[in-house]
Amino acid sequence: MRSVEVSAPATIANLGPGYDLMGMALDSPKDFLRVSLIKSANDEIEVKGIGGDTISAEPDQNSSMVAARAVLRRAGANGYGLKMHLRKGVPPRMGMGSSGASAAAGAFAANVLLNEPLDEIEVLECAMEGEKAACGSAHADNVAPALLGGITVILNYEPIKVTKLRPLAGVEVVEATPELEIAQEKTRLAREVLPASVMLGTVVSQMSSFALLLIGIMKNDPKMAGEGISSDRIVEPARAKLIPGFQEVKRAAMEAGAYGCSISGAGPSVFAIVPQGAGIRVGERMVESFSAAGIRAKFSLHKISEEGAKVV
């Protein structure tokens, strides 16, 4: 029996106008996954930690197991079973890439156990299978940064092509999380509210916002990147109605000095990119604004991390 323990970080996907294309890894929190490769026909997984009781332990429905099994299948490692213990640090259904972290950890761990027969892109594709099992869509905007770290951009899906950018320097990330009743199928519901088509003028405006975001990151210009983050014309307006008080929270963050603010992944958390040292002030204003809307909330401070999945 061979065993390994790995971790994979929380992530924020979309970053405003980068729907399904961009995401960034955070320094905390993380999922921890211990995996053993065993001579058995059966797979087993135990899930503990934050929200662990809400995550399926059925092997064909758990993102860690599905992703790891995909690695074994692609590597031709037949006749083996997987035994897993998943300790959740990334809270489920909060917009911090919980299923993506678990999927990235599963795919990464299985590849390590097999002495890394798959390259980075192949491991990513396997992690995407885990993401699909968890939320119904094989998007890579969470699993890519969870696996690779930094800020990732999906350049193409068929075939998958990804580039990694360096994190913005001199900034903090504020994550304001409201206490809301969250449906088990939250991500799927958040995708269903999106418009099936948009006007050409809106597309042009969205392309401008995406350019601001991408070039701002590449030039390490947080003001420019923040302007892009705050200018999503398509996804944010559709999902904002699912988060009571969102527009007021965003306004409070910007007035308190944030470079940019938008919905964290599929929500309901709201994130802001802020100057180093301004995180507490901005976070407190965001929580106060949620409170004014009758919603209890809390905030946490993070850094953008270069580090993705790793052996611990």
Sine and cosine of phi, psi and omega as CSV:
sin_phi,cos_phi,sin_psi,cos_psi,sin_omega,cos_omega
0.00,0.00,0.76,-0.65,0.06,-1.00
-0.93,-0.38,0.61,-0.80,-0.04,-1.00
-0.70,-0.71,0.43,-0.90,0.09,-1.00
-0.47,-0.88,0.51,-0.86,0.13,-0.99
-0.87,-0.49,0.73,-0.68,-0.04,-1.00
-0.75,-0.66,0.24,-0.97,0.13,-0.99
-0.77,-0.64,0.39,-0.92,0.10,-0.99
-0.56,-0.83,0.62,-0.79,-0.17,-0.98
-1.00,-0.01,0.29,-0.96,0.22,-0.98
-0.89,0.45,0.43,-0.90,0.00,-1.00
-0.63,-0.77,0.33,-0.94,0.16,-0.99
-0.87,-0.49,0.84,-0.54,-0.03,-1.00
-0.99,-0.14,0.29,-0.96,0.06,-1.00
0.98,0.21,-0.78,0.63,-0.07,-1.00
0.80,0.59,0.68,0.74,-0.03,-1.00
1.00,-0.01,-0.94,-0.34,-0.13,-0.99
-0.98,0.19,0.00,1.00,-0.06,-1.00
-1.00,-0.02,0.71,0.71,-0.07,-1.00
-0.82,0.57,0.83,-0.55,0.02,-1.00
0.91,0.42,0.05,1.00,-0.07,-1.00
-0.89,-0.45,-0.47,0.88,-0.10,-0.99
-0.78,-0.62,0.50,-0.87,0.07,-1.00
-0.30,-0.95,0.32,-0.95,0.03,-1.00
-0.67,-0.74,0.56,-0.83,0.01,-1.00
-1.00,0.07,0.61,-0.80,0.06,-1.00
-0.96,-0.27,0.40,-0.92,0.01,-1.00
-0.95,0.31,-0.36,0.93,0.02,-1.00
-0.33,-0.94,0.39,-0.92,-0.08,1.00
-0.99,0.15,-0.05,-1.00,-0.02,-1.00
-0.66,-0.75,0.40,-0.91,0.23,-0.97
-1.00,-0.09,0.58,-0.81,0.08,-1.00
-0.86,-0.50,0.75,-0.66,-0.09,-1.00
-0.75,-0.66,0.84,-0.54,0.11,-0.99
-0.97,-0.25,0.80,-0.60,-0.09,-1.00
-0.79,-0.61,0.71,-0.71,0.10,-1.00
-0.87,-0.50,0.69,-0.73,0.08,-1.00
-0.99,-0.13,0.87,-0.49,-0.14,-0.99
-0.79,-0.62,0.40,-0.92,0.09,-1.00
-0.99,0.14,1.00,0.01,-0.06,-1.00
-0.36,-0.93,0.41,-0.91,0.06,-1.00
-1.00,-0.01,-0.09,1.00,-0.10,-1.00
-0.91,-0.42,0.59,-0.81,0.12,-0.99
-0.97,-0.23,0.58,-0.81,0.03,-1.00
-0.70,-0.72,0.63,-0.78,0.09,-1.00
-0.62,-0.79,0.68,-0.73,0.09,-1.00
-0.89,-0.45,0.73,-0.68,-0.05,-1.00
-0.88,-0.48,0.82,-0.57,0.04,-1.00
-0.79,-0.62,0.01,-1.00,0.09,-1.00
1.00,-0.03,-0.32,-0.95,-0.11,-0.99
-0.90,0.43,0.89,-0.46,0.03,-1.00
0.94,0.35,0.23,0.97,-0.05,-1.00
-0.87,0.50,-0.51,0.86,-0.02,-1.00
-0.96,0.28,-0.15,0.99,0.02,-1.00
-0.98,-0.19,-0.01,1.00,-0.07,-1.00
-0.96,-0.27,0.73,-0.69,-0.06,-1.00
-0.90,0.44,0.69,-0.73,0.13,-0.99
-0.97,-0.23,0.20,0.98,0.11,-0.99
-0.97,0.23,0.81,-0.58,-0.09,-1.00
-0.82,0.57,-0.54,0.84,-0.04,-1.00
-1.00,0.05,0.04,1.00,0.00,-1.00
-0.84,-0.55,-0.20,0.98,-0.03,-1.00
-1.00,0.05,0.78,-0.63,-0.12,-0.99
-0.90,0.44,-0.60,0.80,0.03,-1.00
-0.89,0.45,-0.73,0.68,-0.06,-1.00
-0.94,0.35,-0.69,0.72,0.01,-1.00
-0.87,0.49,-0.68,0.74,0.01,-1.00
-0.91,0.41,-0.69,0.72,0.01,-1.00
-0.91,0.42,-0.67,0.74,0.03,-1.00
-0.89,0.46,-0.58,0.81,0.05,-1.00
-0.89,0.45,-0.60,0.80,0.06,-1.00
-0.90,0.44,-0.73,0.68,0.01,-1.00
-0.87,0.50,-0.67,0.74,-0.02,-1.00
-0.90,0.43,-0.70,0.71,-0.03,-1.00
-0.93,0.36,-0.54,0.84,0.00,-1.00
-0.99,0.14,-0.09,1.00,-0.01,-1.00
0.95,0.30,0.43,0.90,-0.01,-1.00
-1.00,0.03,0.99,0.13,-0.06,-1.00
-1.00,0.04,0.41,-0.91,0.10,-0.99
0.99,0.11,0.16,0.99,-0.01,-1.00
-0.93,-0.38,0.50,-0.86,0.16,-0.99
-0.93,-0.37,0.25,-0.97,0.00,-1.00
-0.84,-0.55,0.73,-0.68,0.10,-0.99
-0.88,-0.47,0.83,-0.56,-0.12,-0.99
-0.80,-0.60,0.54,-0.84,0.22,-0.98
-0.79,-0.62,0.93,-0.37,-0.03,-1.00
-0.97,-0.24,0.86,-0.52,0.07,-1.00
-0.95,-0.31,0.95,-0.31,-0.08,-1.00
-0.98,0.22,0.82,-0.58,0.18,-0.98
-0.93,-0.37,-0.43,0.90,0.01,-1.00
-1.00,0.04,0.90,-0.44,-0.09,-1.00
-0.91,0.41,0.72,-0.69,0.02,-1.00
-0.94,0.35,0.53,-0.85,0.15,-0.99
0.87,0.49,0.52,0.85,0.02,-1.00
-0.91,-0.42,0.01,1.00,0.00,-1.00
1.00,0.06,0.38,0.92,-0.02,-1.00
-0.89,-0.46,0.36,0.93,0.11,-0.99
0.94,0.34,0.65,0.76,-0.06,-1.00
-0.87,0.49,-0.79,0.61,0.00,-1.00
-0.92,0.38,-0.52,0.86,0.05,-1.00
-0.91,0.42,-0.66,0.75,0.04,-1.00
-0.89,0.45,-0.69,0.72,-0.01,-1.00
-0.91,0.41,-0.66,0.75,0.01,-1.00
-0.91,0.41,-0.69,0.72,0.02,-1.00
-0.88,0.47,-0.67,0.74,0.01,-1.00
-0.89,0.46,-0.68,0.74,-0.02,-1.00
-0.90,0.44,-0.74,0.67,-0.01,-1.00
-0.91,0.42,-0.69,0.72,-0.02,-1.00
-0.89,0.46,-0.71,0.70,-0.03,-1.00
-0.89,0.45,-0.70,0.72,-0.01,-1.00
-0.89,0.46,-0.63,0.78,0.02,-1.00
-0.91,0.41,-0.64,0.77,0.05,-1.00
-0.90,0.45,-0.68,0.73,-0.01,-1.00
-0.88,0.48,-0.49,0.87,-0.01,-1.00
-1.00,-0.06,0.22,0.98,-0.02,-1.00
0.91,0.41,0.58,0.81,0.18,-0.98
0.83,0.56,0.86,0.51,0.07,-1.00
-0.97,0.26,-0.36,0.93,-0.04,-1.00
-0.98,-0.18,0.56,-0.83,0.07,-1.00
-0.99,0.13,0.04,-1.00,-0.12,-0.99
-0.85,0.53,-0.69,0.72,-0.03,-1.00
-0.93,0.37,-0.63,0.78,0.03,-1.00
-0.91,0.43,-0.64,0.76,0.06,-1.00
-0.90,0.44,-0.65,0.76,0.04,-1.00
-0.87,0.49,-0.69,0.72,0.01,-1.00
-0.88,0.48,-0.60,0.80,0.04,-1.00
-0.93,0.36,-0.64,0.77,0.05,-1.00
-0.89,0.46,-0.58,0.82,0.03,-1.00
-0.90,0.44,-0.53,0.85,0.08,-1.00
-0.90,0.43,-0.62,0.78,0.07,-1.00
-0.90,0.43,-0.65,0.76,0.03,-1.00
-0.89,0.45,-0.64,0.76,0.02,-1.00
-0.90,0.44,-0.64,0.77,0.01,-1.00
-0.89,0.45,-0.53,0.85,-0.07,-1.00
-0.99,0.13,-0.62,0.79,-0.13,-0.99
-0.74,-0.67,0.08,1.00,0.13,-0.99
1.00,0.01,-0.04,1.00,-0.03,-1.00
-0.64,-0.77,0.72,-0.69,-0.05,-1.00
-1.00,0.03,0.76,0.66,0.04,-1.00
-0.97,0.23,0.43,-0.90,-0.12,-0.99
-0.91,-0.40,0.09,1.00,-0.12,-0.99
-0.94,0.34,-0.34,0.94,0.14,-0.99
-0.99,-0.10,-0.73,0.68,-0.10,-1.00
-0.92,0.39,-0.52,0.86,0.00,-1.00
-0.90,0.44,-0.80,0.60,0.05,-1.00
-0.93,0.38,-0.51,0.86,0.05,-1.00
-0.90,0.43,-0.55,0.84,0.00,-1.00
-0.99,0.10,-0.68,0.73,-0.17,-0.99
-0.98,-0.19,-0.36,0.93,-0.09,-1.00
0.99,0.17,0.05,-1.00,0.04,-1.00
0.92,0.38,-0.43,-0.90,0.10,-1.00
-0.95,-0.31,0.83,-0.56,-0.05,-1.00
-0.92,-0.39,0.52,-0.85,0.04,-1.00
-0.82,-0.57,0.81,-0.58,0.08,-1.00
-1.00,0.09,0.92,-0.38,-0.03,-1.00
-1.00,0.07,-0.41,0.91,0.01,-1.00
-0.29,-0.96,0.51,-0.86,0.04,-1.00
-0.97,-0.23,-0.47,0.88,-0.04,-1.00
-0.75,-0.66,1.00,-0.02,0.00,1.00
-0.99,0.15,0.30,-0.95,-0.02,-1.00
-0.91,0.41,0.74,-0.68,0.03,-1.00
-0.63,-0.77,0.79,-0.61,-0.13,-0.99
-0.74,-0.67,0.60,-0.80,0.17,-0.98
-0.82,-0.57,0.51,-0.86,-0.03,-1.00
-0.93,-0.36,0.75,-0.66,0.03,-1.00
-0.94,-0.33,0.43,-0.90,0.04,-1.00
-0.95,0.31,0.56,-0.83,0.03,-1.00
-0.90,0.44,0.48,-0.88,0.15,-0.99
-0.88,0.48,0.67,-0.74,0.01,-1.00
-1.00,-0.09,0.48,-0.88,0.10,-1.00
0.96,0.28,0.41,0.91,0.00,-1.00
-0.77,-0.64,0.35,-0.94,0.18,-0.98
-0.88,-0.47,0.38,-0.93,0.08,-1.00
-0.92,-0.39,0.83,-0.55,0.07,-1.00
-0.98,-0.18,0.77,-0.64,0.05,-1.00
-0.88,-0.47,0.93,-0.37,0.03,-1.00
-0.98,-0.22,0.87,-0.50,-0.12,-0.99
-0.90,-0.43,0.91,-0.42,0.02,-1.00
-0.99,0.16,0.48,-0.88,0.08,-1.00
-1.00,0.02,1.00,-0.08,-0.02,-1.00
-0.82,-0.58,0.44,-0.90,0.14,-0.99
-0.95,0.32,0.88,-0.47,-0.09,-1.00
-0.93,-0.37,0.81,-0.59,0.02,-1.00
-0.92,0.38,0.52,-0.85,0.03,-1.00
-0.85,0.53,-0.57,0.82,-0.03,-1.00
-0.99,-0.12,0.63,0.77,-0.13,-0.99
-0.83,0.56,-0.76,0.65,-0.05,-1.00
-0.90,0.44,-0.65,0.76,0.02,-1.00
-0.89,0.46,-0.67,0.74,0.02,-1.00
-0.91,0.42,-0.64,0.77,-0.01,-1.00
-0.92,0.40,-0.44,0.90,0.07,-1.00
-0.99,0.17,-0.52,0.85,-0.04,-1.00
-0.94,0.34,-0.40,0.92,-0.02,-1.00
-0.99,0.16,-0.10,1.00,-0.05,-1.00
-0.96,0.26,0.55,-0.84,-0.02,-1.00
-0.92,0.39,0.59,-0.81,0.02,-1.00
-0.97,0.26,-0.42,0.91,0.03,-1.00
-0.48,-0.88,0.39,-0.92,0.01,-1.00
-0.69,-0.73,0.35,-0.94,0.01,-1.00
-0.94,0.34,0.49,-0.87,-0.02,-1.00
-0.85,0.53,-0.65,0.76,0.01,-1.00
-0.87,0.49,-0.58,0.82,0.04,-1.00
-0.93,0.38,-0.63,0.78,0.03,-1.00
-0.89,0.46,-0.70,0.71,0.01,-1.00
-0.87,0.49,-0.70,0.71,0.03,-1.00
-0.89,0.46,-0.65,0.76,0.02,-1.00
-0.91,0.42,-0.62,0.78,0.04,-1.00
-0.89,0.45,-0.61,0.79,0.05,-1.00
-0.89,0.45,-0.68,0.73,0.02,-1.00
-0.90,0.44,-0.67,0.74,0.01,-1.00
-0.90,0.44,-0.63,0.78,0.03,-1.00
-0.89,0.45,-0.68,0.74,0.05,-1.00
-0.86,0.52,-0.71,0.70,0.00,-1.00
-0.88,0.47,-0.78,0.62,-0.09,-1.00
-0.92,0.40,-0.73,0.68,-0.02,-1.00
-0.93,0.36,-0.59,0.81,0.05,-1.00
-0.87,0.49,-0.65,0.76,0.05,-1.00
-0.92,0.39,-0.71,0.70,-0.06,-1.00
-0.91,0.42,-0.54,0.84,0.02,-1.00
-1.00,-0.01,0.02,1.00,-0.09,-1.00
0.80,0.60,0.74,0.68,0.02,-1.00
-0.91,-0.41,1.00,-0.05,-0.09,-1.00
-0.91,0.42,-0.47,0.88,0.05,-1.00
-0.91,0.41,-0.71,0.71,0.02,-1.00
-0.91,0.41,-0.71,0.70,0.02,-1.00
-0.87,0.49,-0.65,0.76,0.00,-1.00
-0.90,0.43,-0.61,0.80,0.06,-1.00
-0.88,0.47,-0.65,0.76,0.05,-1.00
-0.91,0.42,-0.71,0.71,0.01,-1.00
-0.83,0.55,-0.65,0.76,-0.10,-0.99
-0.99,0.14,0.00,1.00,-0.16,-0.99
-0.88,-0.48,0.54,0.84,0.09,-1.00
-0.93,0.37,0.84,-0.54,-0.07,-1.00
-0.99,-0.14,-0.15,0.99,-0.15,-0.99
-0.88,-0.48,-0.87,0.50,-0.14,-0.99
-0.98,0.20,-0.73,0.68,-0.03,-1.00
-0.85,0.53,-0.73,0.68,0.02,-1.00
-0.86,0.51,-0.57,0.82,-0.02,-1.00
-0.95,0.30,-0.63,0.78,-0.07,-1.00
-1.00,0.04,-0.31,0.95,-0.06,-1.00
-0.85,0.53,-0.54,0.84,-0.02,-1.00
-0.93,0.37,-0.24,0.97,0.05,-1.00
-1.00,0.08,-0.14,0.99,-0.07,-1.00
-0.85,-0.52,0.98,-0.19,-0.02,-1.00
-0.83,0.56,0.77,-0.64,0.05,-1.00
0.98,0.20,0.20,0.98,-0.09,-1.00
-0.84,0.54,-0.75,0.66,-0.08,-1.00
-0.87,0.49,-0.62,0.78,0.04,-1.00
-0.93,0.37,-0.61,0.79,0.03,-1.00
-0.90,0.43,-0.70,0.72,0.03,-1.00
-0.88,0.47,-0.70,0.72,0.01,-1.00
-0.88,0.47,-0.66,0.75,0.01,-1.00
-0.89,0.46,-0.66,0.75,0.01,-1.00
-0.89,0.45,-0.71,0.71,-0.03,-1.00
-0.92,0.39,-0.64,0.77,0.02,-1.00
-0.93,0.38,-0.44,0.90,0.02,-1.00
-1.00,0.10,-0.03,1.00,0.11,-0.99
0.92,-0.39,0.17,0.99,0.03,-1.00
-0.92,0.39,0.56,-0.83,0.12,-0.99
-0.96,0.29,-0.60,0.80,-0.04,-1.00
-0.30,-0.95,0.41,-0.91,-0.06,-1.00
-0.48,-0.88,0.65,-0.76,0.05,-1.00
-0.31,-0.95,-0.09,-1.00,0.03,-1.00
-0.97,0.24,0.70,-0.72,0.00,-1.00
-0.99,0.13,0.95,-0.32,-0.04,-1.00
0.85,0.52,-0.78,-0.63,0.04,-1.00
-1.00,0.02,0.12,0.99,0.01,-1.00
0.99,0.15,-0.03,-1.00,0.12,0.99
-1.00,0.04,0.00,1.00,0.02,-1.00
-0.91,0.41,0.45,-0.89,0.03,-1.00
-0.85,-0.52,0.74,-0.67,-0.02,-1.00
-0.90,-0.43,0.41,-0.91,0.06,-1.00
-0.66,-0.75,0.64,-0.77,0.16,-0.99
-1.00,-0.08,0.83,-0.56,-0.13,-0.99
-0.73,-0.69,0.37,-0.93,0.08,-1.00
-0.87,0.49,0.53,-0.84,0.05,-1.00
-0.81,0.59,0.78,-0.62,0.01,-1.00
1.00,-0.08,-0.17,0.99,-0.02,-1.00
-0.99,-0.16,0.01,1.00,-0.14,-0.99
-0.88,0.48,-0.69,0.73,-0.04,-1.00
-0.90,0.43,-0.70,0.71,0.00,-1.00
-0.87,0.49,-0.73,0.68,-0.03,-1.00
-0.92,0.39,-0.68,0.73,0.01,-1.00
-0.87,0.49,-0.68,0.74,0.01,-1.00
-0.89,0.45,-0.64,0.77,0.02,-1.00
-0.92,0.40,-0.62,0.78,0.01,-1.00
-0.91,0.41,-0.68,0.74,0.03,-1.00
-0.91,0.42,-0.66,0.75,0.04,-1.00
-0.88,0.48,-0.62,0.79,-0.01,-1.00
-0.94,0.35,-0.64,0.77,0.11,-0.99
-0.87,0.50,-0.68,0.73,-0.01,-1.00
-0.87,0.49,-0.63,0.78,0.02,-1.00
-0.90,0.44,-0.41,0.91,0.05,-1.00
-1.00,-0.02,0.11,0.99,0.02,-1.00
0.99,0.13,0.33,0.94,-0.05,-1.00
-0.88,-0.47,0.84,-0.55,0.12,-0.99
-0.96,0.30,0.59,-0.81,-0.03,-1.00
-0.47,-0.89,0.26,-0.97,0.12,-0.99
-0.66,-0.75,0.31,-0.95,0.03,-1.00
-0.78,-0.63,0.39,-0.92,0.06,-1.00
-0.68,-0.73,0.42,-0.91,-0.02,-1.00
-0.93,-0.36,0.63,-0.78,-0.05,-1.00
-0.62,-0.79,0.21,-0.98,0.19,-0.98
-0.88,-0.48,0.43,-0.90,0.12,-0.99
-0.97,0.24,0.78,-0.63,-0.13,-0.99
-0.97,-0.26,0.66,-0.75,0.13,-0.99
-0.96,0.28,-0.30,0.95,-0.20,-0.98
-1.00,-0.09,0.73,-0.68,0.10,-0.99
-0.96,-0.29,-0.67,-0.74,0.02,-1.00
-0.91,0.41,0.62,-0.78,0.00,-1.00
-0.44,-0.90,0.35,-0.93,0.09,-1.00
-0.98,0.20,0.73,-0.69,0.02,-1.00
-0.91,-0.42,0.00,0.00,0.00,0.00
